[in-house]
Amino acid sequence: MSSVTVDHVANPSGHEDHHHAHATPSGWRRWLFATNHKDIGTMYLIFSFVMLLEGGVLALLLRTELFQPGLQFFRPELFNQFTTMHGLIMIFGAIMPAFVGFANWMIPLQIGASDMAFARMNNFSFWLLPVGAILFTASFFVPGGAPAGGWTMYAPLSLQMGPGMDFTIFAVHILGASSIMGAINIVVTVLNMRAPGMTLMKMPLFCWTWLITAYLLIAVMPVLAAAVTMLLTDRHFGTHFFNAAGGGDPVLYQHIFWFFGHPEVYIMILPAFGIVSAIVPAFSRKPLFGYASMVYATAAIAILSFLVWAHHMFTTGMPVTGQLYFMYATMLISIPTGVKIFNWVATMWRGSLSFETPMLFAIGFIFVFTIGGFTGLILAVAPIDIAVHDTYYVVAHFHYVLVAGSLFALFGGAYYWLPKWTGRMYNERLGKIHFWSTMISFNVTFFPMHFLGLAGMPRRYVDYAGQFTDFHQIATIGAFWFGLSQLLLIYIVIQAARGKGEAASAKPWEGAEGLEWTVPSPAPHHTFEIPPVVK
């Protein structure tokens, strides 16, 4: 990014002289009726972390059962419910809302806007989330329990589930509506509310990645809504979209679902790219290498993500020409992703590096996300995919992308902007312990799953042959270690939020660039009421 200098007009943040005009609301009203982007961002982040803990507990229940072969604790139906809800809660409850929380907090600060474009819609889009989360969780307590057909909700399994499936369909609708509203808000804010002089090609990459992600959300969330609505009418209104007995086609559901599902994968990783693109230059103390190519690569990934959906479906009996097309299209999408990796490495090259916790998570992200990318490239090869489809190899691959990708970037971003959010520096030593504990335990958990998959261990199975025991036990020990490591993050964040630790300056990181570092820490309730001028 070309270095942004701010013309300090009299009082750039405009917060002193407006305090008497806008009293900060207090008590429960401040949160229930929140229209301030910072408060709403905070609520998104807290909500997503609670859901991360719920999804994590479900994962630990799965790993507990899989510690030994045979049935220990859960009957197979309940195990499948845990598998299904773990996936749905982590994706729709934890990862996506967390990135929207970052967007709410940081986009207005980074573009010099006073708030998000539609403040009341912002509030509404947040309060839909707890409703969806309650429906997800309540599905465990209705007759027949939660859905057990996998997070993809494939027909015909999803046509045979009890009322828990209906709860889940409604939850997906509600969370999808929230995503669409949040995305519209972000698009309008970024396009219309930038400070004078902040051209699109001067925006921080986090704003660019979110702008492109928002367009993806607006494009694909209605597709998911259509798919689950068809499931609902198949279940209750006598239609036969996916019911083969009535002339429907179960594979049609897979096409519609993955036309949503593959762009969805990039919805969960593009904002992570934006966060890493903020952290790496700051701790390398030099501008991001190849800013324009990063913007174009992000756009290319978004466009290509619509053209590769059926690589999830190589085993459905598609013709060889279809397999070849989806194989090459999938390989093509790795090129813009590679551009990003090389640009981050080039940014660090000969920089004046320091390794605070945000930088550790960013480098950890680059390292482990690259492994996930390579296993994805291997799965793109149709003959290999047919051999390892629905094995633990796939589980390993997407957890390397989603946990080590999305989650590591979220952790790095949280440490990076925490001083701006709370006005306090977090405990650096504890932060580094959290990083190393998370990094090692993650690899202990998921690396053995590659070997399990190559040896033929199917995913979503409650029982397995004895020869898989050792790798399952290593993965289970790693999973509990990984889960417990996140309690340290709660402690670190709460300490900073309660005002423990040294006070943070407006710009606590020496190499950090951008408008968010021109306002005091913590960022005042109302910022940029007089827009800054970017030169």
Number of C-alpha atoms within 10 A of each C-alpha: 18 12 13 17 14 16 11 13 12 9 15 19 25 20 20 11 10 12 13 9 7 11 10 12 12 8 7 9 9 14 16 14 15 20 19 22 27 25 20 27 24 18 22 28 24 16 20 27 20 14 24 23 17 18 23 22 16 22 21 19 19 23 21 19 19 23 19 19 16 13 13 13 13 15 11 15 16 19 20 22 21 27 25 21 26 25 18 21 24 24 21 22 27 24 24 21 29 27 28 24 24 23 26 27 26 22 26 27 26 24 30 28 23 23 22 27 21 17 16 14 17 25 23 18 23 25 18 17 24 17 14 25 20 12 20 25 17 15 23 20 11 13 10 16 18 28 31 25 23 19 18 15 24 18 21 18 13 22 20 13 18 18 19 23 27 23 22 24 22 19 25 22 20 20 24 24 19 23 24 21 19 27 25 19 20 28 21 14 21 23 13 11 19 24 21 14 14 20 13 14 13 19 20 25 26 22 23 24 24 27 24 22 26 23 17 22 23 19 15 23 23 16 18 21 20 15 22 24 15 17 27 19 14 20 21 10 10 11 16 18 19 25 20 13 8 11 11 15 16 17 18 13 23 23 16 17 23 23 20 24 22 20 26 21 17 19 26 23 23 26 30 27 26 22 27 27 26 23 29 27 24 25 24 23 21 20 21 26 20 16 19 15 14 26 17 14 19 26 19 15 20 21 14 18 23 20 17 22 22 24 24 20 19 24 16 11 10 11 9 11 9 13 21 16 14 23 22 15 19 23 16 15 20 16 14 19 19 14 16 22 18 15 18 25 15 14 22 22 13 11 15 13 17 13 13 17 26 29 25 22 32 28 22 21 28 23 14 20 25 19 17 21 19 14 19 22 17 15 25 24 19 22 15 12 22 15 14 20 22 18 22 24 28 22 19 23 24 19 19 26 24 21 19 26 27 28 24 28 31 26 21 27 24 20 25 25 23 20 25 26 20 22 25 24 26 26 18 15 11 14 23 17 15 21 24 16 17 24 20 13 21 23 19 20 24 26 19 19 26 20 16 23 22 15 15 16 22 20 17 19 15 22 17 16 10 10 12 18 16 14 19 23 18 17 24 25 17 21 24 20 18 23 19 15 19 20 12 17 19 11 13 21 20 14 17 21 18 10 14 17 16 13 17 20 17 17 18 18 18 10 18 21 23 21 23 22 19 20 21 17 23 18 22 19 16 20 23 22 16 17 21 27 18 21 13
